[in-house]
Amino acid sequence: MDPPGRVIESFLRTHGGYFCVDCLTRVLDIPGGQISMILRRLQQSGSCRAQIGTCSHCGRRMPVVGRAEEAS
């Protein structure tokens, strides 16, 4: 996996909860489009899951991603 992919995967693994793409962009300093592409790959591999929920960082209700074992 590419370095930004490892950064995102590591962040999701070490931080509990769910995060929107906007917050991942701000926290990780990776462009939103790149985060979206990487998240699709991580979802396909089973490393993370997307759902509608509340972002743990900003508190907005929207599409969020979290570790696969945390997603419901």
VMD Tcl script that draws the C-alpha trace (Angstrom):
set ca {
  {0.00 0.00 0.00}
  {1.15 3.54 -0.71}
  {2.34 5.80 2.16}
  {-0.91 7.83 2.42}
  {-2.84 4.56 2.53}
  {-0.70 3.33 5.40}
  {-1.21 6.64 7.23}
  {-5.00 6.39 6.91}
  {-5.08 2.71 7.86}
  {-2.86 3.37 10.88}
  {-5.00 6.34 11.97}
  {-8.20 4.31 11.81}
  {-6.55 1.41 13.63}
  {-5.19 3.55 16.48}
  {-8.14 5.96 16.91}
  {-11.47 4.58 17.93}
  {-14.63 5.90 16.38}
  {-15.71 7.07 12.96}
  {-14.45 9.96 10.86}
  {-15.74 11.95 7.89}
  {-13.51 12.60 4.88}
  {-13.37 16.33 5.73}
  {-11.88 15.64 9.16}
  {-9.47 13.01 7.85}
  {-8.32 15.58 5.29}
  {-7.67 18.20 7.98}
  {-6.12 15.88 10.56}
  {-3.91 13.89 8.17}
  {-3.15 16.68 5.65}
  {-4.02 14.43 2.70}
  {-6.28 15.72 -0.12}
  {-9.92 14.64 0.18}
  {-10.01 13.01 -3.25}
  {-7.00 10.90 -2.40}
  {-8.56 9.92 0.95}
  {-11.77 8.86 -0.81}
  {-9.88 6.66 -3.28}
  {-7.82 5.06 -0.50}
  {-10.92 4.47 1.64}
  {-12.59 2.63 -1.24}
  {-9.57 0.31 -1.47}
  {-9.55 -0.21 2.31}
  {-13.28 -1.02 2.27}
  {-12.77 -3.57 -0.51}
  {-10.01 -5.23 1.50}
  {-12.17 -5.28 4.64}
  {-9.89 -2.93 6.63}
  {-12.58 -0.29 7.16}
  {-16.28 0.25 6.72}
  {-18.36 3.23 5.73}
  {-21.75 4.09 7.19}
  {-23.97 7.06 7.93}
  {-23.12 8.15 11.44}
  {-21.65 10.87 13.62}
  {-18.05 11.92 13.04}
  {-16.01 11.47 16.20}
  {-13.99 14.58 15.39}
  {-16.51 17.24 14.26}
  {-19.78 15.73 15.51}
  {-21.63 16.08 12.18}
  {-23.96 13.31 11.04}
  {-22.82 12.19 7.60}
  {-20.99 9.36 5.82}
  {-18.14 8.26 8.09}
  {-15.51 5.51 8.12}
  {-14.07 3.47 10.95}
  {-12.26 0.22 11.59}
  {-14.13 -2.73 10.16}
  {-14.42 -4.42 13.57}
  {-16.05 -1.27 15.03}
  {-18.56 -0.68 12.26}
  {-22.09 -1.92 12.80}
}
mol new
graphics top color blue
foreach p $ca { graphics top sphere $p radius 0.5 }
foreach p [lrange $ca 0 end-1] q [lrange $ca 1 end] { graphics top cylinder $p $q radius 0.2 }
display resetview
